């Protein structure tokens, strides 16, 4: 999944920041736990969240991810 994200984010680098959460690290495990609590269930690994919303529980295609990011950016600009 990381490869798909890395292949897309450069196109949005002026309006997007991204972070990979590693659940083996203490800080990553905490973020995973907090997000899971907010979601009301365990967050799937791997997954993609945008603006705190779980948007992909499986690896999307490149074009699908681009379209999703573009929708979130457009929604933010309103």
N, C-alpha and C positions, 0 to 999 in steps of 0.2 A: 504494500500500500504506500509506503514511503516513496518508492520510485515514481509512482503516479503523481503524488503530491508535488514532489520535486520537479517533475517534468512540466508542471502547470504553473506553479506559483510565480515563476519569474515573469510571466506575462502580466501579473497583477502587482508587481513589487512596489509600485508607487502608492497603492492603497491597501495592501495586505501584509500582515505579519503572520507567521505561522510558527508553531512549536510542536516538536515531537515529545510526547510524555512517555518516559521510560518507567514502567511500574516496578522495576527492580530497584530503582533508586527511591530513597525515603520520600523525597519531595514529590516524585511522580506517583508513588503509592498513595500519598495524602490527597493529591489532586484527583486521582482515580476514585478514591473513596468519597470525596466531597461531591464529585460529579455524579457518581452512582446514587448517592443519597438524594441529590437534587432531582435525578431522573426517576427515582423510585424503584430502581432495579440495577443490577450490575451492568456496567457499560461493556459492550462487546469489545474484545481485543482481537484484531485491530478495528478501529472505527475512526470516523472523522466527525468532528463537531465544528460548527461555525457559529460564532456569537453565542456560545453556550447552548446551542441546539444540536442534538445528535442528528446528523444528516445522512451518514452512510455507516451501515453495520457490516458491509462487505466492500471489497475493493471495487470502486467505480471505474468506468472507462475514462480515458482522458477527456473526451468531448463532454461526457456527462458531468464530470467534475468542473470543467470550465464553465458550463452553462449554469451549474448550481452556484458557483462563486459569483458569476456575473449577476444572477438574480439577487443574491444577498447584498452586493454592492449597490445595485439599483435601488433596492428597498431602503438601504441606509441613506441614500442621497435624497430621498423624498422629504 
